């Protein structure tokens, strides 16, 4: 995500209009909710919603050098500038490797925001409403759960031991030292062959 933070920062400087003191607070979590969470792994639905809301197609080169999403990431990017921030929507499939040797395929919908706003990660964590299955000192957290009747039930252990039949959702939240905020909604699709 570090390289992606640089790309978003450059795009923000080029595209974002000057903020005014009377501007409303950022609504990045509302965008994440309407584009990612409401579509639950349906990338076509997320992209159509973004296109209908005026998001622009973003070049894939914005992800070059980003260890989290490339080169394995296969998907689409959209970008939007607001008075408060630059938002990047990332929708597609990506593998997630574990120390155990297992690689899990995720269908992801991610929203990245620059400048960072903790409301984005706080909103995603509150929506997950489960304890993290993995939390690191650098702020990176993974929440894995199943959804039953609108309630989230946490996955015991880590995501590497979770079922890979499409019944498990994840929220990955990351705050990168004041540079960018990112949240990912993912659906576990299966193991790599």
C-alpha positions in Angstrom: 0.0 0.0 0.0 3.0 2.3 0.4 3.4 2.9 -3.3 -0.3 3.3 -3.7 -0.3 6.0 -1.1 2.2 8.0 -3.1 0.1 7.6 -6.3 -3.0 8.7 -4.5 -1.2 11.6 -2.9 0.0 12.8 -6.3 -3.4 12.4 -7.9 -5.0 14.3 -4.9 -2.7 17.3 -5.5 -3.5 17.3 -9.2 -7.3 16.8 -9.0 -8.6 17.9 -5.6 -10.1 21.4 -5.4 -9.1 23.6 -2.5 -10.9 22.8 0.7 -12.9 25.4 2.5 -13.4 25.8 6.2 -17.2 25.4 5.8 -17.0 22.1 4.0 -18.9 19.1 5.5 -16.8 16.3 7.1 -15.5 13.6 4.8 -17.9 10.8 3.9 -15.5 8.1 2.9 -17.1 5.4 5.1 -20.5 6.2 3.5 -18.9 5.7 0.1 -17.3 2.4 1.3 -20.7 1.3 2.6 -22.6 2.1 -0.6 -20.0 0.8 -3.1 -18.4 -2.1 -1.2 -20.5 -3.3 1.7 -23.9 -3.1 0.0 -22.6 -5.2 -3.0 -21.0 -8.0 -0.9 -18.5 -9.2 -3.4 -20.4 -8.3 -6.6 -17.7 -6.4 -8.4 -20.0 -5.5 -11.4 -22.5 -4.0 -8.9 -19.8 -2.0 -7.1 -18.4 -0.7 -10.4 -21.8 0.3 -11.8 -22.6 2.1 -8.6 -19.3 4.0 -8.7 -19.8 4.9 -12.4 -23.3 6.0 -11.7 -22.0 8.2 -8.9 -19.5 9.9 -11.2 -16.3 8.1 -10.3 -13.7 8.2 -13.0 -11.8 5.2 -14.4 -8.3 5.2 -12.9 -5.1 3.9 -14.6 -3.8 0.6 -13.4 -0.3 2.2 -13.1 -1.6 3.7 -9.9 -1.0 0.3 -8.3 2.5 -0.2 -9.7 4.9 -1.2 -6.9 2.2 -1.8 -4.4 3.0 -5.1 -2.6 -0.5 -5.7 -1.3 -2.4 -5.5 -4.6 0.1 -6.2 -7.4 1.2 -8.1 -9.5 -1.4 -10.7 -8.5 -4.4 -8.3 -8.3 -6.8 -8.5 -11.2 -9.5 -5.9 -11.2 -10.6 -2.3 -11.9 -9.9 1.1 -10.3 -12.0 4.1 -10.0 -11.0 7.5 -8.6 -13.0 10.4 -7.2 -11.9 13.8 -5.8 -13.9 15.6 -3.2 -13.2 18.9 -1.4 -11.7 16.9 1.5 -9.9 14.0 -0.1 -8.9 11.8 -3.0 -10.7 8.4 -2.9 -9.6 5.4 -4.9 -11.9 2.4 -5.3 -10.2 -1.0 -6.0 -12.5 -3.9 -7.1 -11.3 -7.3 -8.2 -9.7 -10.6 -7.1 -6.4 -11.1 -5.2 -4.7 -13.9 -3.4 -3.7 -13.6 0.2 -0.7 -15.8 1.3 -0.1 -17.1 4.8 2.9 -18.4 6.6 1.3 -21.8 6.8 1.7 -22.0 3.0 -2.0 -21.6 2.3 -3.1 -19.0 -0.2 -6.7 -17.8 -0.1 -8.4 -16.1 -3.0 -10.4 -13.0 -2.1 -12.9 -11.1 -4.1 -12.2 -7.5 -2.8 -13.7 -4.1 -2.9 -11.4 -1.6 -1.3 -11.5 2.1 -0.6 -8.4 4.2 -0.1 -8.4 7.8 1.2 -5.8 10.5 1.1 -5.3 12.5 3.3 -6.1 9.8 5.9 -9.2 10.0 8.0 -9.6 7.5 11.0 -13.4 7.7 10.5 -13.0 5.3 7.5 -11.3 2.5 9.5 -13.4 3.2 12.6 -16.6 2.8 10.5 -15.4 -0.4 8.9 -14.3 -1.9 12.2 -17.7 -1.0 13.8 -19.5 -2.5 10.9 -17.5 -5.7 11.2 -18.6 -5.8 14.9 -16.3 -8.7 15.7 -12.8 -8.8 17.4 -9.9 -8.8 14.9 -8.5 -12.2 13.9 -5.2 -10.5 13.2 -3.9 -7.1 14.5 -0.5 -5.8 14.1 1.3 -2.9 15.8 1.5 -0.9 12.5 -2.3 -0.6 12.5 -3.1 -3.3 10.0 -6.1 -5.4 11.2 -8.1 -8.3 9.7 -11.7 -9.1 10.8 -13.0 -12.5 9.5 -16.6 -13.5 10.0 -19.7 -15.2 8.7 -23.0 -13.3 8.4 -26.1 -14.9 9.7 -29.4 -13.0 9.7 -27.5 -9.7 9.6 -25.3 -10.6 12.6 -21.6 -11.2 12.2 -20.1 -14.3 13.8 -16.3 -14.2 14.1 -14.2 -17.0 12.6 -12.2 -18.9 15.2 -8.5 -18.8 14.6 -7.0 -16.9 11.6 -8.3 -16.5 8.1 -5.9 -19.2 6.8 -8.1 -21.8 8.6 -11.4 -20.4 7.6 -13.8 -22.1 5.1 -13.2 -21.0 1.5 -16.7 -21.6 0.1 -17.8 -17.9 -0.2 -19.4 -17.9 3.3 -16.7 -16.0 5.0 -16.3 -12.2 4.7 -13.3 -10.1 5.8 -12.7 -6.5 6.6 -9.1 -5.4 6.4 -8.3 -2.0 7.9 -5.0 -0.2 7.5 -3.9 3.3 8.6 -0.5 4.0 7.2 1.3 6.5 9.4 -0.5 9.6 8.4 -0.2 9.0 4.6 -3.3 7.0 3.6 -6.3 5.2 5.1 -7.5 2.0 3.5 -10.3 -0.5 4.1 -11.0 -3.7 2.2 -14.1 -5.8 2.1 -13.4 -9.3 0.9 -15.2 -12.5 0.3 -13.1 -15.7 0.6 -13.6 -17.6 -2.6 -11.3 -20.6 -2.4 -7.7 -21.8 -2.2 -5.1 -21.4 -4.8 -4.5 -24.7 -6.6 
